Amino acid sequence: MHDFLDALSRCEADRNDQKAKRDFVRAFAEFQFCMHGGSKCAICHAHVRHVLPVVSERADQVVREFECLCTRCFESERAVAKKLFVKLGDATIHFEADGKITFEQPAPASLRRTPPTRP
């Protein structure tokens, strides 16, 4: 829990720090494992500690969605995919074929709670 809160704090302090964002994703996945346990890889059924949904877009425009992938299957899918997306709530990590990794996250204003409208 301490690692998760520390990573969240560093990520909030500097929203452009890519290392802090990667650390936050890792810490969140580890926190989820502690709370809910792991799962099985959608391809080879090996145990997966960090359960994060993965979407793969291949060069032939085939899109495949996985509940989670083990490291080996993730890297295999990354090698054959044009783009790979890992979803974490509203945030998305994009893995491009050229090795580029980018983060897409909602604007802070869209995360604020709005009071319910009354009829």
DSSP file (Angstrom, degrees, kcal/mol; ACC not computed):
  #  RESIDUE AA STRUCTURE BP1 BP2  ACC     N-H-->O    O-->H-N    N-H-->O    O-->H-N    TCO  KAPPA ALPHA  PHI   PSI    X-CA   Y-CA   Z-CA
    1    1 A M     >        0   0    0      0, 0.0     4,-2.4     0, 0.0     5,-0.2   0.000 360.0 360.0 360.0 -39.4    0.0    0.0    0.0
    2    2 A H  H  >  +     0   0    0      1,-0.2     4,-2.5     2,-0.2     5,-0.2   0.916 360.0  50.4 -61.3 -43.6    2.9    2.3    0.8
    3    3 A D  H  > S+     0   0    0      1,-0.2     4,-2.6     2,-0.2    -1,-0.2   0.903 110.3  50.7 -61.5 -41.1    4.5    1.8   -2.6
    4    4 A F  H  > S+     0   0    0     23,-0.2     4,-2.5     2,-0.2    -2,-0.2   0.939 112.6  44.4 -62.5 -48.2    1.1    2.5   -4.3
    5    5 A L  H  X S+     0   0    0     -4,-2.4     4,-2.3     2,-0.2    -1,-0.2   0.872 113.5  51.3 -66.3 -36.5    0.6    5.8   -2.4
    6    6 A D  H  X S+     0   0    0     -4,-2.5     4,-2.3    -5,-0.2    -1,-0.2   0.922 111.7  47.0 -64.3 -44.5    4.2    6.8   -3.0
    7    7 A A  H  X S+     0   0    0     -4,-2.6     4,-2.3     1,-0.2    17,-0.2   0.890 111.8  51.2 -65.0 -39.4    3.9    6.2   -6.7
    8    8 A L  H  X S+     0   0    0     -4,-2.5     4,-2.4    -5,-0.2    -1,-0.2   0.915 109.7  50.1 -62.6 -42.9    0.6    8.1   -6.9
    9    9 A S  H  X S+     0   0    0     -4,-2.3     4,-1.9     1,-0.2    -2,-0.2   0.919 112.1  46.5 -62.4 -45.2    2.2   11.0   -5.1
   10   10 A R  H  X S+     0   0    0     -4,-2.3     4,-1.4     1,-0.2    -1,-0.2   0.879 112.6  50.7 -65.6 -37.2    5.2   11.1   -7.5
   11   11 A C  H  < S+     0   0    0     -4,-2.3     6,-0.2     9,-0.2    -2,-0.2   0.894 112.0  46.5 -67.9 -40.1    2.9   10.8  -10.5
   12   12 A E  H  < S+     0   0    0     -4,-2.4     3,-0.4     1,-0.2    -1,-0.2   0.831 107.1  58.9 -70.0 -32.4    0.6   13.7   -9.3
   13   13 A A  H  < S+     0   0    0     -4,-1.9     2,-0.3     1,-0.3    -1,-0.2   0.873 124.5  15.8 -66.1 -37.2    3.7   15.9   -8.5
   14   14 A D    ><  -     0   0    0     -4,-1.4     3,-1.6    -5,-0.1    -1,-0.3  -0.816  63.7-173.6-141.1  97.6    4.9   15.8  -12.1
   15   15 A R  T 3  S+     0   0    0     -3,-0.4    -1,-0.1    -2,-0.3    -3,-0.1   0.585  86.2  57.6 -69.2 -10.0    2.3   14.6  -14.7
   16   16 A N  T 3  S+     0   0    0      4,-0.0     2,-0.9     5,-0.0    -1,-0.3   0.458  75.3 109.0 -98.0  -2.0    5.0   14.6  -17.4
   17   17 A D    <>  -     0   0    0     -3,-1.6     4,-1.7    -6,-0.2     5,-0.1  -0.654  49.0-169.7 -80.2 104.2    7.4   12.2  -15.6
   18   18 A Q  H  > S+     0   0    0     -2,-0.9     4,-2.3     1,-0.2     5,-0.2   0.858  84.8  54.2 -64.8 -36.7    7.2    9.0  -17.7
   19   19 A K  H  > S+     0   0    0      1,-0.2     4,-2.6     2,-0.2    -1,-0.2   0.902 107.0  51.3 -64.8 -40.0    9.1    6.9  -15.1
   20   20 A A  H  > S+     0   0    0      2,-0.2     4,-2.1     1,-0.2    -9,-0.2   0.878 109.6  50.7 -64.0 -37.2    6.7    8.0  -12.4
   21   21 A K  H  X S+     0   0    0     -4,-1.7     4,-2.2     2,-0.2    -2,-0.2   0.916 110.9  47.5 -66.7 -42.9    3.8    6.9  -14.6
   22   22 A R  H  X S+     0   0    0     -4,-2.3     4,-2.3     1,-0.2    -2,-0.2   0.912 112.3  50.3 -63.8 -41.6    5.3    3.5  -15.2
   23   23 A D  H  X S+     0   0    0     -4,-2.6     4,-2.7     1,-0.2    -1,-0.2   0.880 109.1  52.3 -62.8 -37.7    6.0    3.1  -11.5
   24   24 A F  H  X S+     0   0    0     -4,-2.1     4,-2.9   -17,-0.2     5,-0.2   0.921 108.7  49.1 -65.0 -43.9    2.4    4.0  -10.7
   25   25 A V  H  X S+     0   0    0     -4,-2.2     4,-2.4     2,-0.2    -2,-0.2   0.927 113.8  46.7 -61.1 -44.7    1.1    1.4  -13.1
   26   26 A R  H  X S+     0   0    0     -4,-2.3     4,-2.2     1,-0.2    -2,-0.2   0.925 114.1  47.2 -62.9 -44.4    3.3   -1.3  -11.6
   27   27 A A  H  X S+     0   0    0     -4,-2.7     4,-2.4     2,-0.2   -23,-0.2   0.886 112.1  49.9 -66.3 -38.8    2.4   -0.2   -8.1
   28   28 A F  H  X S+     0   0    0     -4,-2.9     4,-2.6     2,-0.2    -1,-0.2   0.924 110.8  49.2 -65.1 -43.4   -1.3   -0.2   -8.9
   29   29 A A  H  X S+     0   0    0     -4,-2.4     4,-2.0     1,-0.2    22,-0.3   0.896 112.2  48.6 -62.8 -39.8   -1.1   -3.7  -10.5
   30   30 A E  H  X S+     0   0    0     -4,-2.2     4,-2.2     2,-0.2    -1,-0.2   0.893 110.4  51.3 -67.0 -39.2    0.8   -5.0   -7.4
   31   31 A F  H  X S+     0   0    0     -4,-2.4     4,-1.9     1,-0.2    -2,-0.2   0.914 109.2  50.8 -62.5 -43.1   -1.9   -3.4   -5.1
   32   32 A Q  H  X>S+     0   0    0     -4,-2.6     4,-3.2     1,-0.2     5,-0.5   0.892 108.4  52.7 -61.0 -39.9   -4.6   -5.1   -7.1
   33   33 A F  H  X5S+     0   0    0     -4,-2.0     4,-2.2     1,-0.2    -2,-0.2   0.920 108.7  49.6 -62.5 -43.2   -2.8   -8.4   -6.8
   34   34 A C  H  <5S+     0   0    0     -4,-2.2    -1,-0.2     1,-0.2    -2,-0.2   0.861 118.7  39.4 -63.8 -34.5   -2.6   -8.0   -3.0
   35   35 A M  H  <5S+     0   0    0     -4,-1.9    -2,-0.2    -5,-0.2    -1,-0.2   0.884 136.5  11.2 -81.8 -40.5   -6.3   -7.2   -2.9
   36   36 A H  H  <5S-     0   0    0     -4,-3.2    -3,-0.2     1,-0.2    -2,-0.2   0.508  95.4-126.7-121.7  -8.6   -7.7   -9.7   -5.4
   37   37 A G     << -     0   0    0     -4,-2.2    -1,-0.2    -5,-0.5    14,-0.2  -0.291  37.0 -66.3  83.6-176.9   -5.0  -12.2   -6.4
   38   38 A G        -     0   0    0      1,-0.1     2,-0.2    12,-0.1    11,-0.2   0.020  40.7-145.9 -94.8-158.9   -3.8  -13.0   -9.9
   39   39 A S  E     -A   48   0A   0      9,-2.1     9,-2.9     7,-0.1     2,-0.4  -0.780  26.3 -82.7-151.9-166.5   -5.4  -14.6  -12.9
   40   40 A K  E     -A   47   0A   0      7,-0.2     7,-0.2    -2,-0.2    28,-0.2  -0.900  44.4-102.2-114.6 144.0   -4.5  -16.9  -15.8
   41   41 A C     >  -     0   0    0      5,-2.8     4,-1.1    -2,-0.4    28,-0.2  -0.379  25.1-134.2 -61.2 136.9   -3.0  -15.8  -19.1
   42   42 A A  T  4 S+     0   0    0     26,-2.1    -1,-0.1     2,-0.1    27,-0.1   0.699 100.5  35.1 -67.9 -19.6   -5.6  -15.6  -21.9
   43   43 A I  T  4 S+     0   0    0     25,-0.2    -1,-0.1     3,-0.1    26,-0.1   0.885 135.0  13.2-100.4 -56.0   -3.2  -17.5  -24.3
   44   44 A C  T  4 S-     0   0    0      2,-0.1    -2,-0.1    26,-0.0    25,-0.0   0.498  89.5-126.9-106.4  -5.0   -1.1  -20.0  -22.4
   45   45 A H     <  +     0   0    0     -4,-1.1     2,-0.1     1,-0.2    -3,-0.1   0.679  55.0 150.6  66.0  20.9   -3.0  -20.1  -19.0
   46   46 A A        -     0   0    0      1,-0.1    -5,-2.8    -6,-0.1    -1,-0.2  -0.423  58.7 -85.5 -73.5 158.8    0.1  -19.4  -17.0
   47   47 A H  E     -A   40   0A   0     -7,-0.2     2,-0.5    -2,-0.1    -7,-0.2  -0.451  43.0-159.0 -67.9 137.3   -0.3  -17.6  -13.7
   48   48 A V  E     -A   39   0A   0     -9,-2.9    -9,-2.1     1,-0.1     3,-0.1  -0.982  12.6-172.9-121.4 122.5   -0.4  -13.8  -14.1
   49   49 A R  S    S+     0   0    0     -2,-0.5     2,-0.9     1,-0.2    -1,-0.1   0.928  78.9  49.5 -78.5 -48.3    0.4  -11.6  -11.0
   50   50 A H  S    S-     0   0    0     19,-0.1     2,-0.9   -12,-0.1    19,-0.3  -0.821  76.7-159.6-100.6 102.6   -0.5   -8.2  -12.5
   51   51 A V        +     0   0    0     -2,-0.9    17,-0.1   -22,-0.3    19,-0.0  -0.727  26.8 151.8 -89.4 105.8   -3.9   -8.4  -14.2
   52   52 A L        -     0   0    0     -2,-0.9    17,-0.3    17,-0.1    36,-0.1  -1.000  46.3-113.2-133.4 131.7   -4.2   -5.6  -16.7
   53   53 A P        -     0   0    0      0, 0.0    34,-1.9     0, 0.0     2,-0.4  -0.377  32.3-159.0 -66.3 141.5   -6.4   -5.8  -19.8
   54   54 A V  E     -BC  66  86B   0     12,-2.4    12,-3.2    32,-0.2     2,-0.4  -0.972  10.4-165.4-125.9 135.2   -4.5   -5.8  -23.1
   55   55 A V  E     -BC  65  85B   0     30,-2.8    30,-3.1    -2,-0.4     2,-0.5  -0.988  10.6-161.7-119.7 128.7   -5.8   -4.8  -26.6
   56   56 A S  E     -BC  64  84B   0      8,-3.3     8,-2.6    -2,-0.4     2,-0.5  -0.932   6.6-167.4-114.6 130.2   -3.7   -5.8  -29.6
   57   57 A E  E     -BC  63  83B   0     26,-3.0    26,-2.3    -2,-0.5    25,-2.1  -0.965  14.7-158.8-116.8 116.5   -4.0   -4.2  -33.1
   58   58 A R  E >   - C   0  81B   0      4,-2.6     3,-1.7    -2,-0.5    23,-0.2  -0.398  32.5-103.1 -91.3 169.5   -2.1   -6.1  -35.8
   59   59 A A  T 3  S+     0   0    0     21,-0.5    -1,-0.1     1,-0.3    22,-0.1   0.794 120.8  59.2 -62.5 -29.7   -1.0   -4.8  -39.2
   60   60 A D  T 3  S-     0   0    0      2,-0.1    -1,-0.3     1,-0.1     3,-0.1   0.200 121.4-107.6 -86.0  18.4   -3.9   -6.6  -40.9
   61   61 A Q  S <  S+     0   0    0     -3,-1.7     2,-0.4     1,-0.3    -2,-0.1   0.535  71.2 146.6  69.3  10.7   -6.3   -4.6  -38.8
   62   62 A V        -     0   0    0      2,-0.0    -4,-2.6    -5,-0.0     2,-0.5  -0.649  33.9-157.0 -76.0 129.8   -7.3   -7.6  -36.6
   63   63 A V  E     -B   57   0B   0     -2,-0.4     2,-0.4    -6,-0.2    -6,-0.2  -0.944  10.0-173.4-112.8 126.2   -8.0   -6.4  -33.0
   64   64 A R  E     -B   56   0B   0     -8,-2.6    -8,-3.3    -2,-0.5     2,-0.4  -0.957   8.1-155.6-120.2 137.5   -7.7   -8.9  -30.2
   65   65 A E  E     -B   55   0B   0     -2,-0.4     2,-0.4   -10,-0.2   -10,-0.2  -0.932   9.6-171.8-114.8 136.5   -8.6   -8.2  -26.6
   66   66 A F  E     -B   54   0B   0    -12,-3.2   -12,-2.4    -2,-0.4     3,-0.1  -0.972  27.7-142.7-127.5 140.0   -7.2  -10.1  -23.6
   67   67 A E  S    S-     0   0    0     -2,-0.4     2,-0.3     1,-0.3    -1,-0.1   0.927  87.2 -29.8 -63.3 -43.9   -8.2  -10.0  -20.0
   68   68 A C        -     0   0    0    -28,-0.2   -26,-2.1   -15,-0.2     2,-0.4  -0.958  60.0-145.6-165.8 160.3   -4.5  -10.3  -19.1
   69   69 A L        -     0   0    0    -17,-0.3   -17,-0.1    -2,-0.3   -19,-0.1  -0.980  19.8-121.0-132.6 144.9   -1.3  -11.8  -20.5
   70   70 A C     >  -     0   0    0     -2,-0.4     4,-2.6     1,-0.1     5,-0.2  -0.302  42.1 -99.0 -71.6 169.8    1.8  -13.3  -18.9
   71   71 A T  H  > S+     0   0    0      1,-0.2     4,-2.5     2,-0.2     5,-0.2   0.907 122.3  50.4 -60.2 -43.9    5.1  -11.6  -19.7
   72   72 A R  H  > S+     0   0    0      1,-0.2     4,-2.0     2,-0.2    -1,-0.2   0.937 114.8  41.8 -62.5 -47.7    6.1  -14.1  -22.4
   73   73 A C  H  > S+     0   0    0      2,-0.2     4,-2.7     1,-0.2     5,-0.2   0.850 112.7  55.3 -69.6 -34.1    2.8  -13.8  -24.3
   74   74 A F  H  X S+     0   0    0     -4,-2.6     4,-2.5     2,-0.2    -2,-0.2   0.941 110.6  44.7 -61.7 -47.2    2.7  -10.1  -23.8
   75   75 A E  H  X S+     0   0    0     -4,-2.5     4,-1.6     2,-0.2    -2,-0.2   0.862 113.2  51.3 -67.0 -34.9    6.2   -9.8  -25.4
   76   76 A S  H  X S+     0   0    0     -4,-2.0     4,-1.4    -5,-0.2    -2,-0.2   0.927 112.4  45.6 -65.0 -45.0    5.1  -12.2  -28.2
   77   77 A E  H  X S+     0   0    0     -4,-2.7     4,-1.7     1,-0.2    -2,-0.2   0.879 110.6  54.3 -66.1 -37.2    2.0  -10.2  -28.9
   78   78 A R  H  < S+     0   0    0     -4,-2.5    -1,-0.2     1,-0.2    -2,-0.2   0.845 105.7  54.2 -64.0 -33.5    4.1   -7.0  -28.8
   79   79 A A  H  < S+     0   0    0     -4,-1.6    -1,-0.2     1,-0.2    -2,-0.2   0.840 117.6  33.8 -70.6 -33.2    6.4   -8.4  -31.4
   80   80 A V  H  < S+     0   0    0     -4,-1.4   -21,-0.5    -3,-0.1     2,-0.2   0.601 102.9  89.2 -99.5 -12.0    3.7   -9.2  -33.9
   81   81 A A  E  <  -C   58   0B   0     -4,-1.7   -23,-0.3    -5,-0.2     3,-0.1  -0.555  62.9-148.9 -88.8 150.0    1.3   -6.3  -33.2
   82   82 A K  E    S+     0   0B   0    -25,-2.1    15,-1.4     1,-0.3     2,-0.3   0.871  90.6   6.9 -75.9 -41.5    1.3   -2.9  -34.8
   83   83 A K  E     -CD  57  96B   0    -26,-2.3   -26,-3.0    13,-0.2     2,-0.4  -0.989  64.7-164.0-141.0 147.9    0.0   -1.4  -31.6
   84   84 A L  E     -CD  56  95B   0     11,-2.0    11,-3.2    -2,-0.3     2,-0.4  -1.000   8.3-163.4-133.3 133.7   -0.6   -2.7  -28.1
   85   85 A F  E     -CD  55  94B   0    -30,-3.1   -30,-2.8    -2,-0.4     2,-0.5  -0.964   6.2-165.0-121.9 132.7   -2.7   -1.0  -25.5
   86   86 A V  E     -CD  54  93B   0      7,-2.3     7,-2.7    -2,-0.4     2,-0.4  -0.978  17.2-148.8-115.0 122.9   -2.8   -1.7  -21.8
   87   87 A K  E     + D   0  92B   0    -34,-1.9     2,-0.3    -2,-0.5     5,-0.2  -0.747  21.3 174.2 -97.0 136.4   -5.8   -0.2  -20.0
   88   88 A L  E >   - D   0  91B   0      3,-2.8     3,-1.9    -2,-0.4     2,-0.3  -0.781  68.2 -63.0-137.5  90.6   -5.7    1.0  -16.4
   89   89 A G  T 3  S-     0   0    0     -2,-0.3    -1,-0.1     1,-0.3     0, 0.0  -0.536 117.3 -19.0  64.7-126.7   -9.0    2.7  -15.6
   90   90 A D  T 3  S+     0   0    0     -2,-0.3    -1,-0.3    -3,-0.1     2,-0.2   0.546 123.5  91.1 -87.2  -8.3   -9.3    5.7  -17.9
   91   91 A A  E <   -D   88   0B   0     -3,-1.9    -3,-2.8    14,-0.1     2,-0.4  -0.608  58.9-163.7 -88.4 148.8   -5.6    5.7  -18.5
   92   92 A T  E     -DE  87 104B   0     12,-2.9    12,-3.0    -2,-0.2     2,-0.5  -0.997  11.6-150.7-134.3 136.3   -4.1    3.8  -21.5
   93   93 A I  E     -DE  86 103B   0     -7,-2.7    -7,-2.3    -2,-0.4     2,-0.5  -0.938  17.0-153.6-105.1 125.8   -0.5    2.8  -22.2
   94   94 A H  E     -DE  85 102B   0      8,-3.2     8,-2.1    -2,-0.5     2,-0.6  -0.874   7.6-166.8-102.9 125.9    0.4    2.6  -25.9
   95   95 A F  E     -DE  84 101B   0    -11,-3.2   -11,-2.0    -2,-0.5     6,-0.2  -0.956  14.0-158.0-109.9 114.1    3.1    0.3  -27.1
   96   96 A E  E >   -D   83   0B   0      4,-3.0     3,-1.7    -2,-0.6   -13,-0.2  -0.501  28.1-113.5 -89.7 160.9    4.1    1.1  -30.7
   97   97 A A  T 3  S+     0   0    0    -15,-1.4   -14,-0.1     1,-0.3    -1,-0.1   0.800 116.0  59.9 -62.2 -30.1    5.8   -1.4  -33.0
   98   98 A D  T 3  S-     0   0    0    -16,-0.2    -1,-0.3     2,-0.1   -16,-0.0   0.410 124.0-101.8 -81.5   4.3    8.9    0.9  -33.1
   99   99 A G  S <  S+     0   0    0     -3,-1.7     2,-0.2     1,-0.3    -2,-0.1   0.369  74.9 143.2  95.1  -4.6    9.3    0.5  -29.3
  100  100 A K        -     0   0    0     -5,-0.1    -4,-3.0     1,-0.0     2,-0.5  -0.498  33.0-160.6 -72.3 136.1    7.8    3.9  -28.4
  101  101 A I  E     +E   95   0B   0     -6,-0.2     2,-0.3    -2,-0.2    -6,-0.2  -0.980  13.3 174.9-120.8 126.3    5.7    3.9  -25.2
  102  102 A T  E     -E   94   0B   0     -8,-2.1    -8,-3.2    -2,-0.5     2,-0.4  -0.923  20.7-138.6-129.6 156.1    3.2    6.7  -24.6
  103  103 A F  E     -E   93   0B   0     -2,-0.3     2,-0.5   -10,-0.2   -10,-0.2  -0.924  10.5-167.1-114.5 137.3    0.6    7.3  -21.9
  104  104 A E  E     +E   92   0B   0    -12,-3.0   -12,-2.9    -2,-0.4    -2,-0.0  -0.992  17.1 167.1-122.8 125.7   -2.8    8.7  -22.5
  105  105 A Q        -     0   0    0     -2,-0.5   -14,-0.1   -14,-0.2    -2,-0.0  -0.968  37.3 -99.9-137.7 153.1   -4.8    9.9  -19.5
  106  106 A P        -     0   0    0      0, 0.0     5,-0.1     0, 0.0   -16,-0.0  -0.294  47.7 -94.1 -68.8 156.2   -7.9   11.9  -19.0
  107  107 A A    >>  -     0   0    0      1,-0.1     3,-1.4     3,-0.0     4,-0.5  -0.437  34.7-117.0 -66.8 144.2   -7.7   15.6  -18.1
  108  108 A P  H >> S+     0   0    0      0, 0.0     3,-1.2     0, 0.0     4,-0.5   0.824 113.3  61.4 -54.5 -33.0   -7.9   16.2  -14.4
  109  109 A A  H >4 S+     0   0    0      1,-0.3     3,-0.9     2,-0.2    -2,-0.0   0.841  97.8  57.5 -64.0 -31.6  -11.1   18.1  -14.8
  110  110 A S  H <4 S+     0   0    0     -3,-1.4    -1,-0.3     1,-0.2    -3,-0.0   0.636 102.0  56.8 -74.9 -11.7  -12.9   15.1  -16.2
  111  111 A L  H << S+     0   0    0     -3,-1.2    -1,-0.2    -4,-0.5    -2,-0.2   0.580  82.8 106.4 -92.8 -11.6  -12.0   13.1  -13.0
  112  112 A R  S << S-     0   0    0     -3,-0.9     2,-0.2    -4,-0.5    -3,-0.0  -0.400  76.8-113.2 -71.1 143.2  -13.7   15.6  -10.7
  113  113 A R        -     0   0    0     -2,-0.1    -1,-0.1     3,-0.0    -2,-0.1  -0.541  28.3-154.0 -73.8 138.9  -17.0   14.5   -9.2
  114  114 A T        -     0   0    0     -2,-0.2     3,-0.1     3,-0.0    -1,-0.0  -0.921  24.8-106.2-112.7 142.0  -20.0   16.5  -10.3
  115  115 A P        -     0   0    0      0, 0.0     2,-0.0     0, 0.0    -1,-0.0  -0.360  44.3-100.5 -64.4 144.1  -23.0   16.8   -8.2
  116  116 A P        -     0   0    0      0, 0.0     2,-0.3     0, 0.0    -3,-0.0  -0.355  36.7-117.4 -65.1 143.8  -26.0   14.8   -9.4
  117  117 A T        -     0   0    0     -3,-0.1    -3,-0.0     2,-0.0     0, 0.0  -0.610  24.3-136.7 -82.6 142.3  -28.6   16.7  -11.3
  118  118 A R              0   0    0     -2,-0.3    -1,-0.0     1,-0.1     0, 0.0  -0.819 360.0 360.0-101.7 136.7  -32.0   16.8   -9.8
  119  119 A P              0   0    0      0, 0.0    -1,-0.1     0, 0.0    -2,-0.0   0.501 360.0 360.0 -71.2 360.0  -35.1   16.4  -12.0
